[in-house]
């Protein structure tokens, strides 16, 4: 039986996909394919965080449904966030779908596949969203093996007014520390050199299990693992960043001086309407503290333009914030009203064209900042992880500590040296092209 897996959405979703692949491997009669024409079973792990992600998931299901109707495929399974959010609609509206799996039910994937082979259909598996989560599962890495994501918690307690995550992922549940350390050691033993910590919010790790923030202690334990060279932290809510966490990042050589801190906005009244916990003053203070303690830290953030009630004055505050903070990496999303959220029902919804104009203004400001920063790095000597070789060229693509895979830039190196993916090389930056760098091996 050949199975095609399609994973959409975030890196946290990717971990779920890799765990389902690991579960399916327990059946020796199963193999995997990346060709939908060859697949007996197609599994789509979906996303629905914003409207664009929802559309991508729906379009992918419809596209794969054609193979269920007219091709070799005998079973079509929909998992993940869209399946959790639209439990009844998917089976009703897309009859080609044979099974749906909720976000807390991925352990059931092998059982579902086996049941479908016995001609069952219309299968629904939805475990309670408050179930404890575990890292003690077999995984098949889809990242190439030199880096891996380590999901340290599931769900979220923040309940921002625009966000559907708590309703489809549940409350915040940390994974026990000993399981995470064991999984990290297992990944390192398998060749992983960069470990990327993810959760809906990494900064709150451990509060539910240990009654205190335990991310600093977890990082200390992960740094003691032989074989790991880089540890990167994503999704740190700025108001939860403690001095203890800053000192661990500062003092541990394995931890990349890189933080992803989604701030979403800078105008206080918009932050309040978003139900964010930080103010403009607090955001400015936290960013200043990070840069004072760790001068070479790279900061990534995301913003939302056109949130309900956002005035032109609010937008100007946000523009000035972007200009003043000079984030190394920044993305902007036009606000997407999500059904079932408080923000979608708010008055003073902003016109779609205005949202997009404001987004484009912010991105134009950031583009100039990013290009200036790239130029300023010419002449620096940096450690680079090789990601792969460019086809038909004596050139390799790599990443520095400043770049998370899939979301940030790359550095391109021309060399006759024979390098392997995952190798580290010392490189001098010789040029910059927009968001990417050019370098030569020292």
GIKA-V307199 format. One record per residue. RES is the residue in three letters. PSI is psi in radians with two decimals (999 if undefined). Layout:
RES/PSI
RES/PSI
//
This chain:
UNK/2.16
UNK/2.29
UNK/2.32
UNK/2.25
UNK/2.26
UNK/2.07
UNK/2.11
UNK/2.79
UNK/-2.56
UNK/3.06
UNK/-0.43
UNK/-0.67
UNK/-0.64
UNK/-0.66
UNK/-0.74
UNK/-0.73
UNK/-0.79
UNK/-0.59
UNK/-0.66
UNK/-0.68
UNK/-0.73
UNK/-0.69
UNK/-0.75
UNK/-0.48
UNK/-0.28
UNK/-0.32
UNK/1.98
UNK/-0.25
UNK/0.03
UNK/2.37
UNK/2.96
UNK/2.64
UNK/2.70
UNK/0.25
UNK/1.96
UNK/-0.37
UNK/-0.39
UNK/-0.14
UNK/2.31
UNK/-0.56
UNK/2.35
UNK/2.23
UNK/2.22
UNK/2.05
UNK/1.93
UNK/2.90
UNK/2.65
UNK/0.55
UNK/-0.77
UNK/3.00
UNK/-0.68
UNK/-0.71
UNK/-0.66
UNK/-0.77
UNK/-0.72
UNK/-0.75
UNK/-0.81
UNK/-0.77
UNK/-0.65
UNK/-0.73
UNK/-0.79
UNK/-0.71
UNK/-0.77
UNK/-0.44
UNK/-0.50
UNK/-0.66
UNK/-0.50
UNK/-0.58
UNK/-0.75
UNK/-0.07
UNK/-2.75
UNK/-0.44
UNK/2.27
UNK/-0.36
UNK/2.35
UNK/2.13
UNK/2.34
UNK/2.18
UNK/3.06
UNK/-2.76
UNK/-0.75
UNK/-0.69
UNK/-0.64
UNK/-0.72
UNK/-0.60
UNK/1.15
UNK/-0.89
UNK/-0.54
UNK/-0.64
UNK/-0.90
UNK/-0.57
UNK/-0.77
UNK/-0.41
UNK/1.47
UNK/-0.28
UNK/-0.34
UNK/2.24
UNK/-0.43
UNK/2.59
UNK/2.49
UNK/2.26
UNK/2.97
UNK/-0.40
UNK/0.25
UNK/0.31
UNK/-0.39
UNK/-0.33
UNK/0.07
UNK/-0.72
UNK/-0.75
UNK/-0.70
UNK/-0.79
UNK/-0.77
UNK/-0.69
UNK/-0.66
UNK/-0.55
UNK/-0.29
UNK/0.35
UNK/0.34
UNK/2.75
UNK/-3.12
UNK/0.77
UNK/2.31
UNK/2.25
UNK/2.00
UNK/1.72
UNK/2.77
UNK/2.49
UNK/-0.13
UNK/0.19
UNK/2.48
UNK/2.66
UNK/2.71
UNK/2.63
UNK/0.03
UNK/1.05
UNK/2.59
UNK/2.45
UNK/2.55
UNK/1.99
UNK/2.41
UNK/0.15
UNK/0.06
UNK/-0.26
UNK/-0.26
UNK/-0.33
UNK/2.76
UNK/2.63
UNK/2.43
UNK/1.87
UNK/2.08
UNK/-0.17
UNK/2.88
UNK/2.61
UNK/-3.09
UNK/2.51
UNK/-0.03
UNK/-0.66
UNK/0.87
UNK/2.56
UNK/-0.28
UNK/-0.03
UNK/2.41
UNK/-0.06
UNK/-0.83
UNK/-0.55
UNK/-0.34
UNK/-0.17
UNK/-0.23
UNK/-3.04
UNK/2.89
UNK/2.15
UNK/2.02
UNK/2.60
UNK/2.34
UNK/2.45
UNK/-0.70
UNK/-0.58
UNK/-0.72
UNK/-0.74
UNK/-0.72
UNK/-0.76
UNK/-0.70
UNK/-0.70
UNK/-0.72
UNK/-0.75
UNK/-0.73
UNK/-0.71
UNK/-0.48
UNK/0.04
UNK/-0.01
UNK/2.24
UNK/-0.42
UNK/2.19
UNK/2.22
UNK/1.98
UNK/2.24
UNK/2.71
UNK/3.04
UNK/-0.54
UNK/1.91
UNK/-0.49
UNK/-0.40
UNK/0.17
UNK/2.29
UNK/-0.25
UNK/-0.69
UNK/-0.53
UNK/-0.65
UNK/0.05
UNK/0.40
UNK/2.81
UNK/2.14
UNK/0.19
UNK/-0.74
UNK/-0.75
UNK/-0.70
UNK/-0.76
UNK/-0.72
UNK/-0.76
UNK/-0.67
UNK/-0.59
UNK/-0.36
UNK/-0.07
UNK/2.13
UNK/2.45
UNK/-0.45
UNK/2.31
UNK/-0.66
UNK/2.43
UNK/2.17
UNK/2.49
UNK/2.20
UNK/2.82
UNK/0.92
UNK/1.96
UNK/2.23
UNK/-0.62
UNK/-0.21
UNK/0.02
UNK/2.06
UNK/2.85
UNK/-0.62
UNK/-0.76
UNK/-0.77
UNK/-0.73
UNK/-0.65
UNK/-0.78
UNK/-0.74
UNK/-0.70
UNK/-0.25
UNK/2.04
UNK/-0.50
UNK/-0.40
UNK/2.13
UNK/2.40
UNK/1.27
UNK/2.26
UNK/2.41
UNK/1.97
UNK/1.57
UNK/1.98
UNK/-0.48
UNK/-0.68
UNK/3.10
UNK/-0.29
UNK/2.25
UNK/-0.71
UNK/-0.55
UNK/-0.76
UNK/-0.70
UNK/-0.77
UNK/-0.51
UNK/-0.21
UNK/0.61
UNK/2.73
UNK/-0.15
UNK/2.73
UNK/2.96
UNK/-0.75
UNK/-0.72
UNK/-0.70
UNK/-0.80
UNK/-0.72
UNK/-0.76
UNK/-0.79
UNK/-0.72
UNK/-0.70
UNK/-0.75
UNK/-0.79
UNK/-0.51
UNK/-0.77
UNK/-0.59
UNK/1.44
UNK/-0.53
UNK/0.32
UNK/2.47
UNK/2.23
UNK/2.23
UNK/2.51
UNK/2.96
UNK/2.59
UNK/2.74
UNK/2.17
UNK/2.56
UNK/0.52
UNK/2.59
UNK/2.26
UNK/-0.08
UNK/2.13
UNK/3.02
UNK/-0.62
UNK/-0.73
UNK/-0.72
UNK/-0.69
UNK/-0.66
UNK/-0.75
UNK/-0.71
UNK/-0.80
UNK/-0.68
UNK/-0.79
UNK/-0.75
UNK/-0.72
UNK/-0.72
UNK/-0.49
UNK/1.08
UNK/2.50
UNK/-0.66
UNK/2.35
UNK/2.35
UNK/2.58
UNK/2.33
UNK/2.33
UNK/2.36
UNK/2.33
UNK/1.96
UNK/2.11
UNK/2.19
UNK/2.47
UNK/-0.06
UNK/2.71
UNK/-0.69
UNK/-0.56
UNK/-0.41
UNK/-0.02
UNK/2.64
UNK/3.03
UNK/0.76
UNK/2.42
UNK/2.44
UNK/2.47
UNK/-0.71
UNK/-0.64
UNK/-0.72
UNK/-0.84
UNK/-0.64
UNK/-0.76
UNK/-0.71
UNK/-0.80
UNK/-0.64
UNK/-0.80
UNK/-0.73
UNK/-0.56
UNK/-0.74
UNK/-0.82
UNK/-0.61
UNK/-0.76
UNK/-0.73
UNK/-0.81
UNK/-0.73
UNK/-0.68
UNK/-0.73
UNK/-0.69
UNK/-0.79
UNK/-0.64
UNK/-0.27
UNK/-0.07
UNK/2.27
UNK/-0.29
UNK/2.57
UNK/2.25
UNK/2.63
UNK/2.32
UNK/2.35
UNK/2.20
UNK/2.26
UNK/-0.44
UNK/3.05
UNK/2.47
UNK/2.36
UNK/2.34
UNK/0.39
UNK/2.68
UNK/1.00
UNK/2.58
UNK/2.71
UNK/2.41
UNK/-3.12
UNK/2.56
UNK/3.12
UNK/-0.32
UNK/-0.10
UNK/2.02
UNK/2.51
UNK/2.41
UNK/-0.28
UNK/-0.39
UNK/-2.94
UNK/-3.05
UNK/2.95
UNK/2.32
UNK/2.29
UNK/2.12
UNK/2.18
UNK/2.66
UNK/-0.07
UNK/2.63
UNK/1.80
UNK/2.72
UNK/2.63
UNK/2.29
UNK/-0.20
UNK/2.60
UNK/2.34
UNK/2.61
UNK/2.25
UNK/2.48
UNK/2.25
UNK/2.17
UNK/-0.22
UNK/2.94
UNK/2.36
UNK/1.80
UNK/-2.03
UNK/-0.12
UNK/2.79
UNK/2.81
UNK/2.44
UNK/3.00
UNK/2.54
UNK/2.37
UNK/999
//
